[in-house]
Amino acid sequence: MTTLEQGEARRRFAESRVARLGTVDDRDRPHVVPFVFVLVENTVYSPTDEKPKTSMRLQRARNLEHNPNATVLTDHYEEDWNAVWWTRARGRGRIVERGTEEFDQANRLLAEKYPQYDREPSTGPMIAIDVEEWRGWAYAEG
């Protein structure tokens, strides 16, 4: 078992296809959801889409407006535990509205990573997590 160096944790994180975003709601309860993302330098971007929900503003966005502290987790599991690992990015979240250069760049990179966003670009605001800390762990080195 080994702790991953920051660079290796960041690399594995960036290559992951899905992550879990942990935020805290206005009643101090944890809220965790899976999401797709792209990493640009030390900022994680995740789109919000117009989905049939009770509110157009997703809970994760409302949570970040209330408390910007966030954790994003990626992991890999196999029955062969030598291949098991996880990475965690902690930082502060914010909302990036449409019509900004930052939004457009993140949207372009999302379309490169996920073909679905090439066909249907993100229409809602973008969640951005500015990472302040990278951590990672692997069952086996290598």
C-alpha positions, -999 to 999 in steps of 0.1 A, spaced: 0 0 0 13 34 -10 5 70 -9 6 85 -44 28 115 -51 8 146 -59 17 145 -96 6 108 -99 -26 115 -80 -33 144 -103 -25 124 -135 -48 95 -124 -75 120 -115 -74 137 -149 -76 105 -168 -107 93 -149 -140 93 -167 -163 100 -137 -158 114 -103 -179 120 -71 -185 155 -59 -189 160 -22 -205 193 -9 -224 204 22 -259 216 21 -274 246 41 -283 222 70 -246 210 71 -255 176 56 -231 159 32 -242 157 -4 -224 134 -29 -231 129 -66 -213 113 -95 -204 137 -123 -183 140 -154 -155 166 -155 -124 180 -171 -93 191 -153 -77 224 -165 -45 231 -146 -58 228 -110 -94 235 -117 -121 208 -121 -149 218 -144 -182 200 -145 -213 209 -166 -248 213 -154 -275 207 -179 -311 215 -182 -326 184 -167 -362 179 -155 -356 187 -118 -376 205 -92 -353 235 -97 -331 246 -126 -303 253 -100 -289 219 -91 -284 211 -54 -246 209 -58 -246 244 -72 -268 257 -43 -245 239 -19 -214 256 -33 -230 290 -31 -237 283 6 -204 266 14 -177 266 -12 -157 238 4 -157 207 -18 -141 173 -23 -139 154 -56 -130 117 -56 -120 93 -84 -112 57 -79 -105 24 -97 -116 -10 -83 -108 -45 -95 -111 -79 -78 -73 -80 -81 -66 -55 -53 -31 -47 -68 -49 -25 -93 -71 -6 -67 -65 31 -62 -82 64 -54 -75 101 -57 -90 130 -39 -90 167 -48 -100 192 -21 -108 228 -29 -132 256 -32 -161 256 -56 -177 284 -76 -201 288 -104 -190 298 -139 -218 313 -159 -223 309 -197 -210 336 -219 -175 338 -203 -142 327 -219 -136 304 -189 -170 287 -196 -163 283 -233 -129 268 -227 -142 243 -203 -171 234 -226 -146 228 -255 -125 205 -234 -155 186 -221 -165 180 -258 -130 166 -264 -132 142 -235 -169 132 -238 -183 130 -274 -218 135 -260 -209 171 -252 -197 176 -288 -233 168 -299 -250 185 -271 -229 212 -254 -236 222 -218 -263 247 -215 -263 254 -178 -237 271 -156 -204 252 -151 -192 241 -116 -156 249 -110 -136 235 -81 -102 253 -76 -81 225 -62 -59 233 -32 -49 198 -22 -42 165 -41 -42 131 -23 -40 96 -36 -36 60 -25 -29 28 -43 -29 -8 -30 3 -15 -50 30 7 -65 32 11 -102 
